[in-house]
Amino acid sequence: MVNIITQISKYIIIILMAAYTFSCFSIFTHSYEDEEKRVLIRQNVLMFLLQFVAFGVMYLATEDIRILFIYAVLAVILLAVILLYNLVYPNVSRLVVNNMCMLINAGMIMITRLSYDNKSPYGSAVRQLIFAVFGIVFGLTVPVLIRKLKFLENWTYIYAGAGGAALLGVAVFAVSSGGAKLSFDLGPVSIQPSEFVKILFVFFVASSLKKSTEFKNIVVTTAVAAAHVLILVLSTDLGAALIFFVVYLIMLYVATRQPLYAVAGLGAGAVASVIGYHLFSHIQTRVQAWQDPFATYSGGGYQLAQSLFAIGTGSWFGTGLFLGQPDTIPVSETDFIFSAITEEMGVIYALCLILICVSCYVMFLNIAMELRDQFYKLVALGLGTCYIFQVFLQIGGVTKFIPSTGVTLPLVSYGGSSLLSTMIMFGIIQGLYIIREDEEEKIERKRERELRNEPRRTNRKNTAARKPRFEEVPKQRTRKKQRVR
């Protein structure tokens, strides 16, 4: 009976996920705020229904009361995020808030399922819930700081110094794990500084390029950025090094509009990749596993081979929760969580997950394009690129599209540093969204003052010509201000 319910539930989950994903893009077609609000409320309903079905099936499969406890705590956390963001910041992008909650929800479902088979059942799930609570605190604090602190663009070399020192500390003092120095262990908690340094790195690049795009300043900025990447390479944290490199290249091109810089950067990156391949043995192992994981199955290809088996087993609709074997994939909670999700939830569900990530990136770009301050514009672009490129590296690696880099899937994979840093990034984006709203309100007030202060014409012709302008002002207020909340 439980198997039948599980089989039925996987189709319900896919339908709910597909409906939510469709609404992420259909919302852009709505012109009025009341229509938009209905779509956003519908998203919340779909998310909580999906959560109820998934955790209900897992409880039936295990009859473990702890699953209901995790479900209740998660539901309260997600509801608190939605309500607090709307109460504290009425002008935030509600689509970004909903997507953030949905990605956390998808990750928690799979982490709870995977942690059932651990030596300490549900230990990972409980820790992830604790990290989520801290993430809410930071996520709600950051927007007001971004809005109030007007001197952030002046801390150019403070960002560079703090970030470089943190990365250097990891390179010197951290213990190597899996061939790379990634984190510090502080008791039961492991901190990965590179997850937070990438935020400082984006702020440094944005601040430096805001000051000047002359060749001399670009050389200095490139040298500091290259030092960050070099320290990560020495730590053999090549996934983070690649993210830093791509983010800098895109921010530099957007700030200068010089294709030559992009071409030179790509050439330097290609040369560095070849050198890195010959210097580090574990990179050679990953490339060989990427070329033919089954030929190196007993060695470096085991992880990727298991990942491909899991994706193939899941097919379009998945095996159903607790009917697959995602626990056979090494580090399935972190580096290969996308494969685990695909096996039990299906390819359709996984594709919807990707589209939700793309929806977040579209909103980040939308905010970046409409901001008028160059510093804030570059920050939004850099954080958005950092987010979507990490998604690409993670999914591309587990599907054999590119060699595996060992990065996590933001908001979905298990990991406190990854979850906290991503929620801080989303909080910064929300702060930039509020700044954009402030800019639009100032422009609108200025336009209204100009209309009111315009000298009255006694000429009937001029009066008739002016009349439509006064009538357009209240009309514009009833429509969306070219934004998605």
N, C-alpha and C positions, 0 to 999 in steps of 0.2 A: 504493500500500500504506500509506504514511504517513497519507494522508487517511482511509483506512478505520479505522486504529488511533485516529486523533484523534476520529473520529465516535463510535466505541465508547467511548473514554475519557471523553467528556463525560457520558455516561449513568452511567458508574461513579462519576465525581466527584460527580454530583448525588445518587446513592444514598448514598454515603458521607457527604456533607454533611447530607442529610436524616436519616440515622440518628444522626449526632452531635447535631443540633439536637433531635431527639425525646428523646434521653437527657438533654438539659439541663433538660427539664421533667418527664420521668418520674421523675427522681431524687427529686423532692419527694414522691412517693407511697411511697417505701420507708421502712419503720419501723426497720430494723435496720442497724447500721453495716457488717456484712459484705456485705449486699446493695448498699449504697451504694458500697462500695469496688469491687465488681465492675463497677458502671456507670462509675465514674471511670476504671478501667483500660481498659474498652472504649472510652471516649472517646479515650484516648491512642492506642490501636491504630488507630482510625478516622482520627484526625488524621494519623498518620505514613503510613498507606496512601494517603490523599488526596494528601499531599505527594509521595510516591513516584510516583504515577500522573501527577500534573501535571508535575513536572519531567522525568519520563521522556518524556512526549509532547513537551515543548519541546525536549529534546535530539534526539529523532528528527526534529523539524521543522527544526532548525537545524544539527545535527551539530557543535555548538560545545561543546567540552570545558569551557568556562568555566561553562556552566549546571550541569554536574555538580559543579563546585567550589562554586558558590553553594548547591546542594542539600545538599552534605555539611556545609558550615559552618552552614547554617540548622538542619539536623537536630541537630547537636551543641549549638547554642545552645538550641533548644527542649527538648532532653533535659536539658540542664544546668539550665534554669529549673525544670522539673518536679522533678528530683532534689534540687536545692539547697533549694527551698522546703520539700520534705518532710523533709529532713534537718535544716535549721536551725530551721524552724518547724513542728513536727509538728501543731500545732493550727490551721493556717491553713485557709481555705476552698479546698479543692482544685478545686471547681467554678469558682471565679473564676480560679484559676491556669490551668486547662485552657482556659477561654474566652479568656483573654488570649493564650495561645499560639496558639489557633486563629485569632484575628483577625490576629495578626502573620503567621501562616502564609498566610492568604488574601491579605493585602496584599503579602507578598514574592513570591508567585506572579505577581501581576499586575504588580508593579513590575519584576520580572525580564523578563517578557514585553515590557513597554513600553520598557524601557531598551535592548533589543536594537537598536532602530531609531535610537537617539541617536547623536550624533557621537562620543561616547566610550562605546562599548558597555558596558553593565552598571555604569557609574559610579554611577548612582543606587542600584542594588541593593547594591553593595559598601558604599557609604556608609550605607545603611539598616541593613546588618548590623553595622557599627561602632557606630551609634547604639543598636542593640538590645543590644550588649554593655554599653555604658555604662548603659543602662536597667536591665539585670539587676543591676549593682552598686548603683545607687540603690534599685532595688526591694527588694533584700535587706537594705539598710541601714536603710531608713525604718521598717519594722515595729518593730524593737527600740528605735528612738528614740521612736516614739509610745508604746510601752509604758513606757519608763524615765523619760522627761522628764515630770514631773508638773506643771510650771509653764507649759506651753504656753498655757493659757487666760489667763495673766496678761500676755501680750505684745500686748495689744489694739492699741495705737497704733504698736508696732514693725512689725506686719504692715501697717498702713495707710500708715505713712511709707515703708517699703521699696517697697511696691507702687506707691504714687503717684509716688515718685521715678523708678522704672523706666519707668512709662508716660509721665511727663513728659519723660524723656530721649529716648524714641522720638519723641514729638511735636515736639521741638525739633531733634534732631540727625539723625534717620533720613532716608534718601532716599526720596522718594515712588516707589512702584511700583504700576502699575495704578490710580492715583488714590488710593492709601492709603499711609500710613506704617506699616509693619508690623514691620520688623526692622533689625538692624545686620549688616553684612557684615564678618566677621573672617577675611580671607583666603578660603579655599575654603568656609568654614562661615558660614551665616547663622543668627543667633539671633533668635527672635521672643519678646521678653519677656512679652507678654500671655499666652502659654501657661502661664508659670510664675506670673504675678501672679494669675491666677484662683484658684490654690491659696491664696496669701496672702490674697486677698479673702475666701474662704470662712472661713478661720481668723479673720480680723478680725471678720466679722459674727457668727460663732458665739461668739467671746469677748465681744464687746460685749453681745449679747443674753443671754448667760449671766449677766452681772453684773446687768442690770436690764432690765425691759421697761416701765418707766415712760415716760410720754410725753416727758419731757425727754431721756432717754437715746436714745429712738427718733428724736427730731429730730436729735440729734448724729450718730447712726449713719447716718441717711438722708442727711445732708449730706455725710459722708465718702464714702459709697457713690456719691452723685450726682457727686462730684468725680471719682471713678474713671471713671464712665461719660462725663462731659463731656470728660475728657482723651482718651478713646478716640474720641469723636465728632469732636473737633478734629483727631485723626490720621486721621479718616475710616475707622477700623477698626470699621465698624458691626456686623459679625458678632460680634466680641468684646464690643462695647458691649451688644448685645442679650442675650448670654449672661449678662453681669454683672447686667443689669437683672432678668432673669427669676429668676436664682438668688437675688438679694437679696429679691425679692418673695415667693418661696416660703418662704425661711427666716424672713422676718419674720412671715408668716401662721402658720406652724407654731409659732413661739415665742410669739406673742401671742394666737392664736386670735381675732383681730379681723377680721371680713370687711370692715370699713370701710377698713382699711389696704390690703387687696388691691384693693378697688374704686377707691380714690384712686390707687393705683399704676398700675392699668390705664388710668385716665383720663389721668394724666400721661404715660404711655408713648404713648398714642394722639396726644396733642397734640404731643409731641416728634417722633413719626414724621412728622406733617404738616409741621412746621417743617423737619425734616431733608430732606424731599423737595424743598422749595422752595429750600433753601440749597445743596445739593450736586447738581451736574449728573450725576455718575456714578450717583447713586441714581435719578434720573429715567430714565437710560438702562436701568438694571436693571429698573425697574418696567415700562417700555415693552416691554422684551424679554420679561418675564414675561407681559404681557398678550397679546402676539402676536409670538413670536420670528421667525416667517417674514416678517412685514411689515418687520422691522428686520434681516433676515438679513445684509445687507452691513455692518451696524454692530454694535450691542451685542447683537443677537439671534443672532449666529453660534454662539457657544459653546453656548447652550441648544438651538438647533436641531440642532446636531451631536450633542448629548447625547440628544435625543429620537430622532434617526435611529438612534443606536447601540442604544438600548433596544428600539426597534421591530424592528431587524434581528435582535437576539439572541433575541427571543421567549421561549418557555418554557424551551427547552433550550440556547440559545446556539449560536453558530456553531462553537465548538471553538477551542482555543488555536491562535493563529497563522493562523486562518482568517477572522478579522474584520479590521476596520480601526479599532481604538480609538485608534491614534496620530493619527488625523485630528481628534480632539477636543482643543481647546486645553487646556493644563495638566491633561492626563488623569491624570498621576501624583499630583496633589495634590487640586485642587478637584473634579475630575470623575472620580475613580477608580471611583466606584460605577457610573457609566455604562459605563466600560470593562469592568468585571467583568460587568455584565449582558449586554453584547454577546457576549462569548466564552464565558461560563459559564452564562448563562441567567437568566431571571426567578426560577425555582424556587431556584436557588443563591443569588441575591441576597436573596430573601425569607428564606431560612435564615440568611443573614448578619445581617439585621435582627433576627430572633428571638434570635440569640445575644447581640446587644447588649441586647435587652430582658431576657434571662436575667440578664445582669450587673446590670442596674438593679434587677431583682427582689431579687437578693442584697443589693445596697446598701441597699435599703429594709428588708429583713429585719433586717440588722445595725442600722440606725438605730432601728428600732422596739424592739429588745430591749435596747439600751444604756440604762443607768439614769442616767448622767451627762449633763446637758443639753448641755454643751459638745461632748462626743463625738457625741452624737445629732445635733446640728445640723451638725457637720462631715461626718458620713456622709451626711446628707440633702443638704447643699450640693454635695458632690463628686459624688454620684449624679445630682443634677439637672443639674449642669454637664456631665457626661458624656452623659446621654441627650438633653439639649436640643441639644448640638452635633451628635449623630448625626441628630436631627430636622432641624436647619438644613441639614446637608450633603445628606441624601437628599431632603428636600423641595425644595431648590433645584435639583438636577439633574433632578428629575422634573416640574418646573413646578408643584409644589403651592404653593410660596411663591416670592417673588423670591430670586434667588441672593444669598448673603451672603459667599461666598468662604472659608468655613471648611473645615477638613480633616475627614476621617472618622477618628476616633481609633483608633490602632494599625494602621490599614489604609493610609491615605494616606502618601505619601512626605513626609518632613520630620523632621529631628532634634528640633526643639523640641517638636513635637506628640507624637512618640513618647516622648521622655524625660518630658515633663510627665504624660502619661497613665500611664506605668508608675510614676511617683512617686505619682500618685493611687491607683492600684491597690495600691501598697505601703502607703499610709496606710490604705486600707480593710482590708487584711490586719492591720495593727496594731490597728485598732479591733475587728476580729473576735477577735483574741487577748485584748484587754481584756474583751470580752464573755464569752469562755470563762473568764477569771479571775473575773469577777463571779459566774458560775454556780457555779464550784467553791467559792467562798467561801460562797455561800448554801447549797450542798449540805452542806459541812462543818459549818456552823452548825446546820443542821437535824439532822444526825446527832448532834452534841454534845448538842443539846436532848433528843433521844430517849434517849441513853445516860444523861444526868444526871437524867432524870425519876424521882422517887421510886417505888420498887417498891410495888405494892399487894399486900396480903395477901388482899384480897377477890377471890374467884375470878371474880366478874362483871367487875371492873375489869381483872383479868389477861387474861381472854378478850377484853375490848374492846381492850386494847393490842396483842395478839398480831399482828393483821394489819399494824399499822404497822411492826413490825420486819421482817416478811416482805416488805414493799413495797420496802425500800431496795435490796437486791441486784437485784430485778427491774428497777428503773429503770435500773440501770447497763448492762444488756444491750441496752437500746434506745437509739436516737438521742436526744440531749438537745434535741430540737426544733430541729435545725440541719441545714445541708447543708454538707459540707466541700468 
